[in-house]
């Protein structure tokens, strides 16, 4: 009897998860139909966090693969993915005039220089590290705690060196970087048509321990949240999906009508979706399992290049940036333009637009004034302009996923770490 009762309870929970998932995907009629057919009160789905069903399925699939250890399993490095749903900004609110938040004061620390233009930066999922890549073909690897140590008061502690090490193993400039979600692995994408894997747990390692040789200039890379696959955006118009254990490459059987190189690829938090931002100004949203294009947004940035795209934590919206000097927020379910963040010039470089760790603010760069520009994410009003302190425009900006801190790098070869002042 107890087993039957537990099974009935579990079935009710599953039904509530399905209804909540459908409502979260803006499929209200389908949610109502399932609720009616299964006698599930709609109120039962109200307390279910956004995308909870997807996260449970992802964990279940990972557990099912279980026994066989991945080549990247490593004890002691716990990947931290920001929680979904809780505290998410509700971008569907219409009347938000006069409610902009103040962006907290930040202080900047010049932490290092490359020998040529600093082209990209990326934080680790737990926010403990970040790395930068340069046109000088090097990758610098930093520890956030050590940078903070140098920023306390008038600390002159020479032992706190924020650059843990520098990797040298590419023949051409670095385009993008990413961290494995669970293991101490950093990957890099380069103009030399390669993706290289670096083990940063080994203090003496300076060279890659594995290499994927692509057929094109690799512009962008992104690990799947499970860590078993990675996406590569290249000069080829279709994203390349690689199995990280076998290096088998897969291409979508539904490539859409694009002949344009891909500037950036990014997975959503659960891996259920991924996005490509292309040089032809278009965005395309893809199913993370079938690799089918589920939402093309053609001409998202007119005829100007789309340079970056990133999902919100609840996967309902997409933030994009382009060389038309615009940052835009799109509804994933419909492809509808929801908000536009204006007032910063970006026409020359492959600049980024990112959320802060709470998604309350949007940050990007202004090439014309050499500034970091901050908008209230909900009202789309500019709330701060931060001079970078260098001599050239910042080209890339990445925000910590876990705290109010970000990094900028750019044409003056410098790397600056920003953190909120107390």
Order of alpha helices (4+ residues) and beta strands (2+ residues): alpha-alpha-alpha-beta-beta-beta-beta-alpha-beta-beta-beta-beta-beta-beta-beta-beta-beta-beta-beta-beta-beta-beta-beta-beta-beta-beta-beta-beta-beta-beta-beta-beta
